[in-house]
Structure formats: C-alpha cells, structure tokens
Amino acid sequence: MIQVGAAIIDITPPDGQAMAGYAARTGMAVGAHDALTVRALVVNDTAVVTIDVIGIDADFSARARARITLPDQAITIAATHTHGGPVSMLGRLSAEADPAFILQIEDAVVQAVDQAITTQKPARLLGGVGVEPGFASNRRRSGGPVDAGIPVLRFESAQGLTIAILVSYACHPVVLGADNLNWTGDYPHFVREELENALPGAIAIFATGCAGDVNTGHSAAASLIPLAMPERSFIKAKEIGFGIAKSALEARLTNVSGNIGHGETFEEICFEQRENGAPEILAKTWRAAAKVPTSIEAIWASWAETRMGRDIAPRRARVTALKWGDALIVALPGEIFAETALEIRKSLAPPNPLFILAYADDNLGYVPPESDYSRGGYEIDEAHRFYGLGATVAPRIAEHLAQAGCESAKMARVLAAQTQRTKIHLTQGGKS
C-alpha cells in the first residue's frame, strides 16, 4: 500500500485588503463567505498542493519547495485560480501585493505539507472519471473545445475510510463577478464542502484544469463591468459545485494502486509584441478614452507607460508530472486552453484517471494554442496588460508546454518502473 497524508491550512486574509481577478473591481474585501485555504496531499515522497488564490509566481513556488523536506522535483504547487481571493503575485494583475502576506501563504504551504507528512498512513488508491456535469463552455467560440469530465482519486485506509479525495474540473472559478467583495474559493469551495460532507473525516482537494478559454457561460468582457448579474451568485456557485461533487461521488472507481513516480521538465516562455504604435502614442490614446481613472483604458494607458515592451526576455517555465499507481497528474503553468489539454490526452493515450492541471508553479497569464491567435480577443490581445507583462505570450508556447508535459509524464513512468524493479529485486533477496 502507498503512504498518504493530507492537511488544510486557513489563509483567509483580514477584511480591507485588495482582491484580485477583475479590473472592474475597485472595492476592498468586506468579509469572507468561506475560508481560503492551502491544501496538501502527500503520497509517499511526492505532493500536490493547492492554494485558493488567483496565481503564484515561479519564485514563490521555488522558495516554498526549497523549504519542504520532500524532493523538490516531486512537488507541484497550483493555484485554484479563484477570482475571490487576495492579490498573490508581486508586480502582476495591476494591483499591489503585500509581501508579508505572500510570505504567510508560503509558510502555510510548508506547514500544510509538513502536517500531511506527519499524518501519512497506508492506503489504497481508487480512481476513475466522473460524467461531465455540463457546466463548462468555451467562452471564446460557441461549441469550442472543453476538457470534459471529472477525474477522481480517492485514498482509502485499511479500514475502508476515505482519507482524502482529489478532483479536478477544467472551468474558470469565476462564477462570482466583479461586484463580489467577499473572500471566496468560488465554486471549488462548494465542491470540497459537499465531498467532505459526504465523506466524513476526509480532506477534499480541488485542482483546476485547463480553463484558460472555458467558464460557465459568460464572455471575458462581462467581467470588465462591476454590475451584479443574477447568474453570477453564490447560489449559482453552490449549484455548480454540488453538481461537480455529485459527479465525482458517482464516478465508477477501480483500484489503481501501484508504484509512485515523478517527472520535471523546463521550457522557455517567449513573448511577442502585438501592439502597433509607440508606447507614448498608445498611452495618450487610451488616456483620452478613459472616462474614469479606474476604467480599463486607464489601466492600459498605465501599462503602455510603464510596462509595454519591457522584461520580455524568455522565462523558464516548470512542467511536472506525478504517477500515482495507474493514475497520472500533469501540471502546467499559466492559463492553459482546453485544446492543449486535449492534445496532451491524445499524446499520452490516457490512463484512468489523467489529471491535466493549469496554474501550476507559475502564472504568466494566458497561453493560447497557435490556432487561436488569428481569432484575437481579450486573451490574445489585452490580458497581458492586466497581468503586467510587457507583451503577449508568443505562438507555439502552448504546444511546447504540451510536449514538456508528455516528457515529464514519461519520466514519471520510468521512475515508477524502476521502483517496481527495485522492489522485485529486494523481494527476491537481491538476486538478479
């Protein structure tokens, strides 16, 4: 049997702090609808950690991993990408982050993993894929791709009790809109709540899939205004969360226990300047169009004045894979589109289940597949300004990350096979 442990640390900020995720939201947080958390799941000497924030940067991930007693390359840290959380990345998302609070989140990551390690116990691993609940839709094009289904991993003790359950769904956690001023994990909170109610004593971990172009049915432009919308409410978030949990709980699970492996590769993130015109001309144009200092045009103008074309040298991006028995977890940085996830699934001849996570170990914004650049739109032509990047992520980067994910998966499989051969060797008394 494998060794499994899980832990939860509350990181809910106090009221009065800035919230991240919407340019249209100017008010500070007034309270908490639900607790924001760090959740750690440790399997043998590997770990997946999820954080209820919009994103983390590569430096944060590297610092946290360096402080954890597990092998650095065997740890994946991913944001859930809730838009109801605090500013969590320095110099990004057109908002000031509190370095002291970011350090508190880092401490919580280390603490959660440490606690999970101390609670490890023998367990068997059950896995499967729940039926697509029908909430996700491609927001860039009608009928566009969606990475459908609910991958599930459930860890059971020798007594048959659920220690932890890991689920994923590829859909933006943006049910709550720019009018919301309460801390919230958005629909993932309700997924976890329902799972933990159904499985007393278990810790539920939700990891967001490749949802860069997928949400629950509204356009990206709908989030640029702070107006309340009936379909973007806590009632709706609960309906979606409970529906995902129901699919996970009804999934047909089989024993997928086996050897553990991990893989890690690196790719370069390159950038491409798509704006036409000098920064000072663009800034002047956008300033003239800005009706109020907080308008989107004012944000673009500030970007042109301070960020356009700057710091766009290639950046190193980490891509990881974990093989837990017959299950596989591949994790990529940034806002990955559904097409990329489907490409990875096709390449890996998917095991059951295969998790493909986004927002892992860094978040430089949207990473569209090459086929999407001709369509333009917010994710291609504008979002990098909100993220505080000097230019758009260049074409073909998504394809390179997909290849890196497959390479990491291959490495994880090789390591797991080596572990199996070592076990057989030891069982046979060291005979070759």
C-alpha positions in Angstrom: 0.0 0.0 0.0 1.1 3.6 -0.6 1.5 6.1 2.3 -0.9 9.0 2.2 -1.5 12.1 4.2 -3.4 15.4 3.8 -3.8 18.7 5.6 -5.6 22.0 5.4 -4.3 25.5 6.5 -6.6 28.5 6.6 -5.1 31.6 4.8 -8.2 33.8 4.8 -6.9 37.5 4.8 -8.5 40.1 7.1 -11.1 42.5 5.7 -10.0 45.6 3.9 -7.4 44.0 1.6 -7.4 44.3 -2.2 -8.9 41.4 -4.1 -7.5 40.0 -7.4 -9.1 39.0 -10.6 -11.2 41.8 -12.1 -10.1 45.2 -13.4 -13.6 46.5 -12.8 -13.5 45.7 -9.1 -12.1 48.7 -7.1 -13.5 48.0 -3.6 -11.6 46.2 -0.9 -12.8 42.9 0.7 -15.6 43.4 3.2 -15.7 39.9 4.7 -15.4 36.2 4.0 -18.1 34.0 2.5 -15.9 30.9 3.0 -12.4 30.2 4.2 -9.5 30.4 1.7 -7.1 27.5 2.2 -3.9 25.8 1.4 -4.5 22.0 0.9 -1.7 19.5 0.7 -1.9 15.9 -0.4 1.3 13.8 0.1 1.7 10.4 -1.5 4.9 8.6 -0.5 7.5 11.3 -1.2 5.5 13.3 -3.7 3.0 16.1 -3.1 0.3 18.2 -4.7 -0.5 21.5 -3.0 -3.4 23.7 -4.0 -3.9 27.3 -2.9 -7.1 29.4 -3.0 -5.5 32.4 -4.9 -5.6 33.5 -8.5 -2.0 32.5 -9.1 1.5 32.1 -7.8 4.8 33.0 -9.5 7.8 30.8 -10.1 9.9 32.4 -7.4 7.2 31.7 -4.8 7.0 28.1 -5.9 10.8 27.6 -5.8 11.1 29.2 -2.4 8.3 27.0 -0.9 9.6 23.8 -2.5 13.1 24.5 -1.1 11.7 24.6 2.4 9.8 21.3 2.1 11.5 18.1 3.2 10.3 16.2 0.1 12.4 16.1 -3.1 12.0 19.4 -4.9 11.1 17.9 -8.2 8.4 15.8 -6.7 6.3 18.7 -5.5 3.6 20.5 -7.6 2.0 23.7 -6.2 -1.0 25.0 -8.0 -3.4 27.9 -7.6 -7.1 27.2 -7.8 -7.4 30.5 -9.7 -10.3 31.8 -7.7 -11.1 35.4 -8.5 -12.4 35.9 -5.0 -9.0 35.9 -3.3 -6.2 38.3 -2.5 -3.5 39.7 -4.7 -1.0 36.9 -4.6 1.7 37.8 -7.1 4.2 40.7 -6.9 4.1 43.0 -9.9 1.2 41.3 -11.7 -2.5 41.9 -12.2 -2.3 45.7 -11.9 -2.6 45.6 -8.2 -0.2 45.9 -5.3 0.6 42.7 -3.4 1.5 42.6 0.3 4.9 40.9 0.5 4.3 40.0 4.2 1.0 38.3 3.2 2.7 36.3 0.4 5.2 35.1 2.9 2.3 33.9 5.1 0.9 31.9 2.2 4.4 30.4 1.6 4.6 29.5 5.3 1.2 27.9 5.0 2.3 25.8 2.1 5.3 24.4 4.0 3.1 23.9 7.1 0.4 22.0 5.2 2.9 19.7 3.6 4.7 19.1 7.0 1.3 18.2 8.6 0.4 15.9 5.7 3.7 14.1 6.1 3.1 13.5 9.8 -0.4 12.1 9.2 0.6 9.7 6.5 -0.8 6.2 6.7 -1.1 3.2 4.5 -3.9 3.5 1.9 -5.2 2.0 -1.3 -5.8 4.3 -4.3 -9.1 4.2 -6.2 -9.5 6.2 -9.4 -11.9 7.0 -12.2 -13.6 9.8 -14.2 -17.0 11.2 -13.4 -19.5 12.1 -16.0 -19.2 15.7 -17.4 -21.8 17.7 -15.5 -22.3 20.2 -18.3 -21.4 23.5 -16.6 -18.3 24.3 -18.7 -18.4 26.1 -22.0 -15.8 27.6 -24.3 -16.1 31.4 -23.8 -14.2 32.3 -26.9 -16.2 30.4 -29.5 -19.5 28.6 -29.5 -19.0 24.9 -29.5 -15.3 25.3 -28.9 -13.3 22.6 -27.1 -13.7 21.8 -23.5 -11.6 19.3 -21.5 -14.7 17.4 -20.2 -15.1 15.0 -17.3 -14.2 14.9 -13.6 -11.0 12.9 -12.8 -11.2 11.5 -9.3 -8.7 9.9 -7.0 -9.8 8.6 -3.6 -7.5 7.3 -0.9 -8.9 4.7 1.5 -7.4 3.5 4.7 -7.1 -0.2 5.6 -10.4 0.2 7.5 -12.2 1.5 4.3 -12.4 5.1 5.4 -11.6 7.9 3.0 -8.5 9.8 4.0 -8.6 12.2 1.1 -10.2 12.8 -2.3 -8.7 14.7 -5.2 -10.9 16.0 -8.0 -10.4 18.4 -10.9 -12.6 20.3 -13.3 -11.5 22.5 -16.3 -13.6 25.5 -15.8 -12.7 29.1 -14.6 -13.6 29.7 -11.0 -15.4 33.0 -12.0 -19.0 32.3 -11.1 -18.8 35.3 -8.8 -18.2 38.5 -10.7 -16.6 41.9 -10.1 -19.4 43.0 -7.8 -18.4 40.4 -5.2 -16.4 41.8 -2.3 -16.3 38.6 -0.1 -13.4 36.3 0.1 -14.4 33.0 -1.6 -13.0 30.0 -3.3 -15.9 30.3 -5.7 -17.4 27.0 -6.9 -14.4 24.9 -5.8 -15.3 25.7 -2.2 -18.7 24.1 -2.7 -17.2 21.1 -4.4 -15.0 20.5 -1.4 -17.7 21.2 1.1 -20.1 18.6 -0.5 -17.4 16.0 -0.8 -16.3 16.4 2.8 -20.0 16.2 4.0 -20.5 13.0 2.0 -17.2 11.5 3.2 -16.9 12.4 6.9 -13.3 12.8 8.1 -11.9 13.1 4.5 -10.0 16.1 3.2 -11.1 17.2 -0.3 -8.6 18.8 -2.6 -9.8 20.5 -5.8 -7.4 21.3 -8.6 -8.4 23.5 -11.6 -7.9 22.1 -15.0 -7.0 23.8 -18.3 -9.7 26.5 -18.3 -8.0 29.4 -20.0 -10.8 29.7 -22.5 -13.5 27.9 -20.5 -16.0 29.2 -17.9 -19.7 28.8 -17.0 -21.1 30.7 -19.9 -20.3 34.4 -20.0 -17.7 36.3 -22.1 -14.5 37.7 -20.8 -15.9 41.2 -21.5 -18.7 40.5 -19.0 -16.1 40.7 -16.2 -15.0 44.2 -17.2 -18.0 45.8 -15.6 -18.9 45.7 -11.9 -22.6 45.1 -12.3 -24.3 42.4 -10.4 -25.7 39.6 -12.6 -28.3 37.0 -11.3 -26.4 34.1 -12.9 -23.2 35.0 -11.1 -24.1 34.5 -7.5 -23.2 32.2 -4.5 -26.4 30.3 -5.2 -25.2 29.5 -8.7 -21.7 28.7 -7.4 -23.2 26.2 -5.0 -25.3 24.6 -7.7 -22.2 24.1 -9.9 -20.0 23.0 -7.0 -22.6 20.4 -5.8 -23.1 19.2 -9.3 -19.3 18.6 -9.8 -19.2 16.8 -6.4 -22.1 14.6 -7.3 -20.4 13.5 -10.5 -17.2 12.8 -8.5 -19.1 10.8 -5.9 -21.0 8.8 -8.5 -17.9 8.0 -10.6 -17.1 4.3 -11.1 -13.8 3.9 -9.3 -11.4 1.0 -9.6 -8.2 0.1 -7.7 -5.3 2.0 -9.3 -2.8 1.4 -6.5 0.8 0.9 -7.7 4.2 2.5 -7.7 4.9 6.2 -7.4 7.0 8.3 -9.8 7.6 11.9 -10.6 9.0 13.9 -13.6 10.0 17.5 -14.1 11.0 19.4 -17.3 11.5 23.0 -18.2 10.5 25.1 -21.2 11.1 28.7 -22.3 8.2 31.1 -22.3 8.8 33.6 -25.1 6.8 36.8 -25.8 5.5 38.6 -28.9 4.6 42.3 -29.1 1.3 42.6 -30.9 0.5 46.2 -30.3 1.0 48.6 -33.2 2.4 52.0 -32.3 4.8 53.6 -29.9 4.0 53.3 -26.1 3.6 57.1 -25.7 1.1 57.3 -28.5 -0.9 54.4 -27.3 -0.9 55.7 -23.7 -2.2 59.1 -25.0 -4.9 57.5 -27.0 -6.1 55.3 -24.1 -5.9 58.2 -21.6 -8.2 60.2 -23.8 -10.7 57.3 -24.0 -10.7 56.7 -20.2 -13.9 58.0 -18.7 -12.7 57.5 -15.1 -9.3 56.8 -13.5 -10.3 53.1 -12.8 -11.5 52.3 -16.3 -9.9 49.6 -18.4 -8.5 52.2 -20.8 -6.7 53.9 -17.8 -5.2 50.6 -16.9 -4.0 50.1 -20.5 -2.5 53.6 -20.6 -0.6 53.0 -17.4 0.6 49.7 -18.8 1.9 51.4 -22.0 3.7 54.0 -19.9 5.4 51.6 -17.5 5.4 48.0 -18.9 5.0 47.8 -22.7 7.9 46.0 -24.3 9.8 45.7 -21.0 11.1 42.5 -19.3 10.1 40.3 -22.2 13.2 38.1 -22.4 12.4 34.4 -22.4 11.4 33.0 -19.0 12.0 29.4 -17.7 8.8 27.5 -17.0 8.4 24.4 -15.0 6.2 21.4 -16.1 5.7 18.5 -13.8 4.1 15.0 -13.7 3.2 12.6 -10.9 2.4 9.0 -11.4 0.4 7.6 -8.6 -0.2 4.0 -9.3 -2.1 3.8 -12.6 -3.2 7.5 -12.3 -1.2 10.4 -13.8 -1.2 14.1 -13.0 0.4 16.5 -15.4 0.7 20.2 -14.3 1.4 23.2 -16.5 2.0 26.9 -15.7 -0.4 29.7 -16.6 -3.8 29.9 -18.2 -3.8 26.9 -20.5 -6.6 26.4 -23.1 -8.7 23.3 -23.4 -7.2 22.5 -26.8 -3.8 22.0 -25.2 -5.2 19.6 -22.6 -6.9 17.6 -25.3 -3.6 17.4 -27.2 -1.9 16.0 -24.1 -4.6 13.5 -23.5 -4.3 12.3 -27.1 -0.5 12.0 -26.8 -0.5 10.1 -23.5 -3.1 7.5 -24.5 -4.7 8.5 -21.2 -4.6 6.3 -18.1 -7.6 6.3 -15.9 -7.7 8.9 -14.5 -5.5 11.5 -16.1 -5.4 14.9 -14.4 -4.2 17.9 -16.5 -3.8 20.9 -14.3 -3.1 24.5 -15.1 -2.0 27.5 -12.9 0.8 25.3 -11.5 4.1 26.7 -10.2 3.7 30.0 -12.1 1.1 32.2 -13.8 2.3 34.5 -16.6 -1.3 34.8 -18.0 -2.9 33.2 -21.0 -1.0 30.6 -23.1 -3.2 30.1 -26.2 -2.6 27.3 -28.7 -1.3 28.5 -32.0 -4.7 28.1 -33.7 -6.3 30.7 -31.5 -4.0 33.7 -32.3 -5.8 34.6 -35.5 -9.0 35.0 -33.5 -7.6 37.7 -31.4 -9.7 38.8 -28.5 -9.1 39.6 -24.8 -7.0 36.6 -24.0 -4.7 37.2 -27.0 -4.5 41.0 -27.4 -5.3 42.5 -24.0 -4.9 40.2 -21.0 -1.2 40.5 -20.8 -1.6 44.2 -20.0 -3.8 43.4 -17.0 -1.2 40.8 -15.9 1.5 43.4 -16.1 3.5 41.6 -18.8 5.3 43.6 -21.5 3.8 41.5 -24.4 1.7 38.5 -25.3 3.0 35.0 -24.8 4.3 34.0 -28.2 2.6 31.4 -30.6 3.7 27.8 -30.2 4.5 28.1 -26.5 1.4 26.1 -25.6 2.5 23.3 -28.0 6.0 23.3 -26.4 4.4 23.1 -22.9 2.2 20.2 -24.0 5.4 18.4 -25.2 7.1 19.1 -21.9 4.1 17.7 -20.1 4.3 14.5 -22.0 8.1 14.3 -21.4 7.5 14.8 -17.7 4.9 12.0 -17.7 7.4 9.7 -19.5 10.0 10.5 -16.8 7.5 9.7 -14.0 6.6 6.4 -15.6 10.2 5.4 -15.9 10.9 6.3 -12.3 7.8 4.3 -11.2 9.0 1.3 -13.3 12.5 1.5 -11.7 10.9 1.5 -8.3 8.9 -1.6 -9.3 12.1 -3.4 -10.4 13.9 -2.5 -7.2 11.0 -3.9 -5.2 11.1 -7.2 -7.1 14.9 -7.4 -6.7 14.6 -6.9 -3.0 11.8 -9.4 -2.7 14.0 -12.0 -4.5 16.7 -11.5 -1.9 18.9 -9.3 -4.2 19.1 -11.9 -6.9 19.3 -10.6 -10.5 
